[in-house]
Amino acid sequence: MRVTRTAFIFIVVALWIFSGWPPVSLSPRFPPVPETAQAIVSPNGRLYYGDGTNTVLRFMENAYDFDFSSGEETFTHSASASLIRFIVAKPAVTRDEVMVGILKAGGELNVIKGINGYDVNTDYSVAWTNAGTTPAMTCEGTEADCSRAFDITYERLSGRAMVVYADNTNQKLYYCYFDGTNWGPVSNCAPTNGTNDISLSSNGRPTHVSLKPKGGSNEILMGVGIDVSGTHEVEAYRWSGSTWTNQVVATDTTNASSSGNEQGAVFDIEWESNSGDGLVIYATTATSNEIKYKVLSGGSWGSEQGGFNTNANGAVTVWVNAEGDQQSDRIAVATNDTSNDFNGAVWKTDGSTAGFTVLATDGTIEGGNGTTAGPAYTDVQWEQTGSEFMYVLMDAGAGDTGAYIRVTCSGSCSVTTSQTTITTTGLTDDAQMIRTAASRNSDDIMMLLTDNDNNLITQHWNGSAWESGDSGVLENTLSLCSSDSNGNGCSAMPATFTYIPYSAWSRNWKFWQGTDTTDTPTNQLANENVTPSGFNSSNGKFRLRFSVVELSGTGQDNARKKLQYATADPDSSSTTWTDVDDPGGTGAVWRYVDCNGGSGVCDDNGALGGTTLSGSPTTGWWTLDKDAAGGSTMDHAALQLRELEFSVEAYYATSSTTYYFRMYDVDQGKPVRREQDNDGSNDCASSSCTYPSLTTASGSLSVDIVDGSGVPVSSPSMVMSSVSLSFVYQTATGSFGAASQKVRVSNTTGTPTWTLSLAASASTAVWDSAGTDYDFNDPTAGAGDGGDTDSVGGRMTIDPSVSTITPKSGCSTTDLTKGSQTGYSEGVTNSITLVTAGSSANTNCYWDITGVGIAQTIPAEQPIASDYNISMTVSVVAS
């Protein structure tokens, strides 16, 4: 028997054959199992510190995980003849660059830029200096002006470095940014009122600056402490990406802890990672709820709220640290005060309810040494994954011992490791500071510790445990105190550590025809970085070539990058992204598909044979799975540009819609955003780097016969029950639509109404054999011949009421009505309705119809034949 298929606008016709022969058997295909390997970023970083030499910056390279064996390097900056008191170092996210700020005892700020891996002294140069960031500092004994009146960060999308600093002018801060080529808005970063100044509300000298970038944006939150004639004020601001705005005086004029005037930081700021709201958290002189806060939401600051009590109510707080969880809106806070108290609290312990919960306290940490109130004896850091964080603190006594408390947040936050000693035997005298730095790509945390013998040591958390021993003394002449065994104590912080991140960004892309089965496709759907249009939204296939570059200088091994899609603005933080589903999946409107049936091309984790995109990328790999472990070919070296491929098919995507696609790093749990730095060079073939996009064609209404995998059956057929020769008329039965041959109606139009019907190929058709025939639409009783145009009897009856309708996952059978039992009658009932869809029916869906009842009366003494058959047509029409 022959089968033909013809398509019309809003009507698609398929021929259905009833046959006495068995149906064709089907063999399912399964995707290949990818080779897997452990995904990991091996973190490495840089340790920066000052020693007893005025004109040098010392640094060490740290190789994973706790190796400082490369030894000390020296960069001679030839700046003012005073020692380094404070250091800040921040790595770029879009360049192989680090920006280091050193604030010297004489008040001079030096901004030093490192490039090309910044692992040797020739990689560094002085970018600019500012002579009067603070007055001359006294950081021990009776302290004066020992404060870090500057900070550095990077915008997370553009990659611009931002430096905010004080000068010798009250009520002013100044800023300068670097795009990789030029500094601005003042080219030499000199403090210039009217150009790069930030006017403060409080008329005093800025003492401490804290900057926190907002993930996925160019926004920055800033907090600043201000000495107003002995009264300490705290203000906060937001950088919008172009201007400083949303200013607020956080304190109630007179209630901030005055210790921030001379040393320490009695406030901090932080973003909620999911909501995008900001907090300024600050210590006050209140006798309860000493820690207070304000929330920035929707462009405005809320009123002052009580945060939490410290362990000794009314004690003078000398340090506040706040760090946000990258997985939730939680913010962890650690404080220490002059009563030797540590306090650890968390914001939104359940992830959503505003307020602080105190989780840990200690009343016997290291405190004031001599006349010094004490610097940061506590700190807090989140691990990259798992919503886990730890407090670190210094116990009192000579050769002070570090300790930690680990907290896990699942539902709510709770202490999972009570206060436990960390091996820190390298210190020989009273502790002076404890600082931590967290990797952005792993659960590694580096801890720095100093004492008033000017010793500097480090310890390392590897994600599950601290090292069995500390690093030993890496520097014994740190520029901390004027002499060893200093009984006055010292509040400077002349050492810092920073991890170099793995930072991936997407660049060029191109869509190729999904029917192309060659290793390197040759039939494009559109030019590079151009959106194809008119794509088949029901089951069209494409091969997407997509390049990704690492820009910060750290590589990644065995890490899967899956594909996600969205229909809203791909640059908006509120846009919802959905994973492309696994091959054969029904949970999304796009799913991976093997482009050539398993010959080695398009196999998950398989290596590409060639490249197609601009920029001279190296060959990458195919991805055909959304959540399998990373494969052995899925490596991304530092500063490497690689071309990947994603072979995808539509699974009833919405018609007339533009879809955007992006990579998502499964190992990191982060999207790979399009490169959008403003360093003055265009790294993409188009005017700017964009996300891949394609536009689907206008919708269609269609019907087909498909197998269990949704593949059209080339020669569909069904079997009626067999009957024997009889001297009286009899009835044969059958079922139209089975698991291996389903009637599938697809509607990707905007019109929900349609009618599905079944008819013979012609009203004059008959059950035909090599010998005699019989009719299908003669209503004469007893299967006799009536008054129609032929001379044979017999009648077929269709019963849709007993059928089963199975919708596509995510769709429903709402407003679908089955037809009633009806028989054919020539010229009267030539077509029988199987299903009708009303105005409330779904669109962008398909429905599988099975089990339609068929009955056929056969005339008495009908001759035996093995090949009685009839061709039928199933049709769907928009209504």
Secondary structure, DSSP 8 states (H G I E B T S, - for coil): ----EEEETTEEEEEEEE-SS------------------B---EEEEEE-BS-TTEEEEEEEBTTTB-TT-EEEEE----SS-EEEEEEEE-SSSSEEEEEEEETTS-EEEEEEETTS-SGGGEEEEEEETTSSS--B-BSS-BS----EEEEE-TTT--EEEEE--SSTTEEEEEEE-SS-EESSTT----TTTSEEE-SS-SEEEEEEEEE-TTSS-EEEEEEEEETTEEEEEEEEE-SSSEEEEEE-S-SS-B-GGGGTSSB-EEEEE-TTT--EEEEEEBS-SSS-EEEEEEETTEE---EEEE--SSTT--EEEEEEEE-TTSS-EEEEEEETTS-EEEEEESTTSSS-SEEEEEEES-B---BTTB-----EEEEE-SSTTEEEEEEEBSSTT--EEEEEEEESSSEEEEEEEEEE--TT--S-EEEEEEEE-SSSS-EEEEEEETT--EEEEEE-SS-B-SS----SBSSBTTSSSTT-TT-B--B-EEEEEE---EEEEEEEEEETT--SSS---BSSSTT----SB-TTT-EEEEEEEEEE-SS--BBS--EEEEEESS-TT-TT---EE-B-TT--SSSEEE--SSSSSSTT-TT-B-S---STT--EEEEEE--SSS---TT--B-TT-EEEEEEEEEESS--TT-EEEEEEEETTTTEEE-B----SS---SSSSS----EEEB----EEEEEE-TTS-B-SS-EE--------SS-EEEEEEE-BTTBEEEEEE-SS---EEEEEEESSTT--BB-SS--B-SB---GGG---SSSSS---EEEEEGGG-EEEE-TT---TTEEE---EE-BTTTB-EEEEEEE-TTS-SSEEEEEE-EEEEEEE-TT----S--BEEEEEEEEE-
